Amino acid sequence: MKLLTHNMLTSKCIKGVSVGYPLKINASDVKETEIDFNPEFVSKMIPKLDWPVLYEAADSLGKVGDLPKNIIENFENDEDFLKKVHHIMLEVEIVNGNLICPETGRKFPINNGIPNMLLNEDEI
Amino acid sequence: MSRSCRSYLLWFAQEHTEFRFAEIKSLLSLFKIEMRFIKQPKDIEPYWLVEFNSENDVKLLASRSVSLKNCMELWAHGKTVSELHRKMKEYPMHLIKHYFEPSKSFKIEVETFCKHVSQQEKVSKIEAFSYLPMCGRVDLKQPDVKMQYIEYYGIEANNPPEEPYDVFFGRWVTSGLRQLIKKLSLKTRKFIGNTSMDPQLSLLMANQAKITEGDIVLDPFVGSGSLLVAAAQFGGYVLGTDIDYLMLHGRTRPTRIKQTIREKDESVKANMEQYDLSHRYLDVLVNDFSASFWRNDFKFDAIITDPPYGIREATEKIGTLKKNYKVKEEHLPTHIPAKIDYGISNIYGDLLLFAAKHLKIGGCVVCWFPVFREDYNEKCLPSHPCFTLTANSEQGLSKVTSRRLLTFEKIREPTVEEMQQYTCNISDFREKYYEAREESRTERRLRESKIRQDNREKHELSKSLT
């Protein structure tokens, strides 16, 4: 699972959970793959991201590197910055581990890169 | 005279004929291209006579169209062969004479639609153009200028008339994406499921959803991801979800008849890699569509999906009919959640409600909807106040059933009330399907095995006779 996807996921569908965001990450296997860089796509996604959540997620995996803590101005023209975001958002992959609901501690296992967000019938 | 230099003939594949209108309409809107009909096309005829403001427009359109075969700049059109040649002789030569310069190699292609003619006849049809001042050399492989001569004999291949109904001549401009259908064929695809969508229909769906470079596209009933292949092909960055854990992990029973177990690395991602689209693959997740987990403010650019109808794939969601049910602590690590019937009406209601919340304005939901032909009217389709239905075309499935490809475009954000539960009053296809079926599965199996048995006997008999 990519950190871009993590940025959009919540556990709000659990009964009794109101926000369920951001999900904590407990990863046992993280992989970095090379993916074609598309500056237009990255520029388009940056305003849609919850930046502190992305930063925090990267930090918890030890992959934050020199990613700035805040979105820089005129990021569209800064290829160096866009490449950093591209790497964190798309190239860092959680292969195995858990996503954890911040309110209930419910774990959602990630196996082979695919998160299992299914709830049990008594949780909905 | 400017009119005649911008007339084009669009020639379509005679397959899924109803869908070409929806596809072209979506592409014209996506690229903001203006196209005018010179003659209003008839439903089933494979050609359109149209005008464009520039040749770039028609090239752009063809660069994305799956139903379009060829496009030519029309120089002459006649109801008979002699009328065509008379018109061609009258054509203002100064407009096209640069195509005939000595430096330009050329080729004339002859097509007789719905009628077979010999090579010799084709050559004599080409020679009829000897009055054209062509000076270049002939090059059959890579000509600088390709001209097309088409005789149209209607669409009844068994009984073509003596003389053609229409005759066209002009310069080939560009071709559509027919070759892509073959490239994405399910026969050669790494990972397929029992209900994988045919590549041509998947590409049509991606076009109707107006997917463009950098769009985020979701399929909430993703299965083997056949729709995402098409979406990624046109520049979408794709996400999929499905309730079926085994499917997403490529661990269901194999779909191919000769395969006993699935290969270790079958997955939606493997398909993307097969077609060099892995940079457009975001993620697939196991989830129950009735329990949304996306961030409230997150917006998708398009949603394309083929929800289960309850016939070949069950309509299910997580739940139980037991009251106050609780999973026991000791069972938690291995518990597989129970499922209850979701129901078609709820699925489509939830789909439009989800899209009202999570789709950008102007974004499209493209989905299939099963119907009984005799009961069909537009009122029985799902609807939502935030959407207009922009396309609705039918694909027959059997004598009594069909499915319709629907395109909904989001026109506004929902009000607070519209964000809440939304009920969609549509009848359940599944119930009637099993009632109205002419024969049960067992009956069909017996009937088919009887036919096979008879054929075998006939075959044995004919062998013993010779």
Boltz contact constraints between the chains, C-beta under 6 A:
constraints:
  - contact:
      token1: [A, 1]
      token2: [B, 283]
      max_distance: 6.0
  - contact:
      token1: [A, 2]
      token2: [B, 283]
      max_distance: 6.0
  - contact:
      token1: [A, 5]
      token2: [B, 282]
      max_distance: 6.0
  - contact:
      token1: [A, 5]
      token2: [B, 283]
      max_distance: 6.0
  - contact:
      token1: [A, 8]
      token2: [B, 294]
      max_distance: 6.0
  - contact:
      token1: [A, 8]
      token2: [B, 295]
      max_distance: 6.0
  - contact:
      token1: [A, 8]
      token2: [B, 298]
      max_distance: 6.0
  - contact:
      token1: [A, 9]
      token2: [B, 293]
      max_distance: 6.0
  - contact:
      token1: [A, 10]
      token2: [B, 293]
      max_distance: 6.0
  - contact:
      token1: [A, 10]
      token2: [B, 295]
      max_distance: 6.0
  - contact:
      token1: [A, 13]
      token2: [B, 291]
      max_distance: 6.0
  - contact:
      token1: [A, 13]
      token2: [B, 293]
      max_distance: 6.0
  - contact:
      token1: [A, 35]
      token2: [B, 279]
      max_distance: 6.0
  - contact:
      token1: [A, 36]
      token2: [B, 279]
      max_distance: 6.0
  - contact:
      token1: [A, 40]
      token2: [B, 214]
      max_distance: 6.0
  - contact:
      token1: [A, 41]
      token2: [B, 214]
      max_distance: 6.0
  - contact:
      token1: [A, 44]
      token2: [B, 214]
      max_distance: 6.0
  - contact:
      token1: [A, 114]
      token2: [B, 248]
      max_distance: 6.0
  - contact:
      token1: [A, 114]
      token2: [B, 284]
      max_distance: 6.0
  - contact:
      token1: [A, 115]
      token2: [B, 285]
      max_distance: 6.0
  - contact:
      token1: [A, 116]
      token2: [B, 286]
      max_distance: 6.0
  - contact:
      token1: [A, 117]
      token2: [B, 285]
      max_distance: 6.0
  - contact:
      token1: [A, 117]
      token2: [B, 287]
      max_distance: 6.0
  - contact:
      token1: [A, 117]
      token2: [B, 293]
      max_distance: 6.0
  - contact:
      token1: [A, 118]
      token2: [B, 286]
      max_distance: 6.0
  - contact:
      token1: [A, 118]
      token2: [B, 337]
      max_distance: 6.0
  - contact:
      token1: [A, 120]
      token2: [B, 327]
      max_distance: 6.0
  - contact:
      token1: [A, 120]
      token2: [B, 335]
      max_distance: 6.0
  - contact:
      token1: [A, 120]
      token2: [B, 337]
      max_distance: 6.0
  - contact:
      token1: [A, 121]
      token2: [B, 318]
      max_distance: 6.0
  - contact:
      token1: [A, 121]
      token2: [B, 319]
      max_distance: 6.0
  - contact:
      token1: [A, 121]
      token2: [B, 320]
      max_distance: 6.0
  - contact:
      token1: [A, 121]
      token2: [B, 337]
      max_distance: 6.0
  - contact:
      token1: [A, 121]
      token2: [B, 338]
      max_distance: 6.0
  - contact:
      token1: [A, 122]
      token2: [B, 325]
      max_distance: 6.0
  - contact:
      token1: [A, 122]
      token2: [B, 326]
      max_distance: 6.0
  - contact:
      token1: [A, 122]
      token2: [B, 327]
      max_distance: 6.0
  - contact:
      token1: [A, 124]
      token2: [B, 291]
      max_distance: 6.0
